[in-house]
Amino acid sequence: MDFVGEQGDERIHYLKVDTEGHELAVLKGAHEMIEQGKVDFIQFEFGECHLDSRVYFRDLFTFLSPRYLVHRILPDGIWPLPTYAPDLEVFHTANYLAIKR
């Protein structure tokens, strides 16, 4: 995110985060841009690596849901996740899309 600021860009339209279990740390590093509504879409992965990093889907959902609608990316589209539920804690790799509210 520092690079974006250094380049004078004011917004990110599509941010893809695939950091093998460290997605939450990356998103927290971008908190200022996220809080200011400067990131339109965020794609992130959740899966087995999160067991090692001790990050749960609840953590990602809680961080993003005040400003984003979270969806699971499926082969034929996206599935909205309007609320967190414990059954979302499935540690098989899946991709998610957060769309700015």
Secondary structure as the mmCIF struct_conf table of DSSP 4:
data_model
#
loop_
_struct_conf.conf_type_id
_struct_conf.id
_struct_conf.beg_label_comp_id
_struct_conf.beg_label_asym_id
_struct_conf.beg_label_seq_id
_struct_conf.end_label_comp_id
_struct_conf.end_label_asym_id
_struct_conf.end_label_seq_id
HELX_RH_AL_P HELX_RH_AL_P1 ASP A 2 GLU A 6
TURN_TY1_P TURN_TY1_P1 GLN A 7 GLY A 8
STRN STRN1 ILE A 12 VAL A 17
TURN_TY1_P TURN_TY1_P2 GLU A 20 GLY A 21
HELX_RH_AL_P HELX_RH_AL_P2 GLU A 23 GLY A 29
TURN_TY1_P TURN_TY1_P3 ALA A 30 ALA A 30
HELX_RH_AL_P HELX_RH_AL_P3 HIS A 31 GLU A 35
TURN_TY1_P TURN_TY1_P4 GLN A 36 GLY A 37
STRN STRN2 VAL A 39 PHE A 46
BEND BEND1 GLY A 47 GLY A 47
TURN_TY1_P TURN_TY1_P5 GLU A 48 GLU A 48
HELX_RH_AL_P HELX_RH_AL_P4 CYS A 49 SER A 53
TURN_TY1_P TURN_TY1_P6 ARG A 54 ARG A 54
HELX_RH_AL_P HELX_RH_AL_P5 PHE A 57 LEU A 64
TURN_TY1_P TURN_TY1_P7 SER A 65 ARG A 67
STRN STRN3 TYR A 68 LEU A 74
TURN_TY1_P TURN_TY1_P8 PRO A 75 ASP A 76
STRN STRN4 GLY A 77 PRO A 80
BEND BEND2 THR A 83 THR A 83
HELX_RH_3T_P HELX_RH_3T_P1 PRO A 86 LEU A 88
BEND BEND3 HIS A 92 HIS A 92
STRN STRN5 ALA A 94 LYS A 100
#
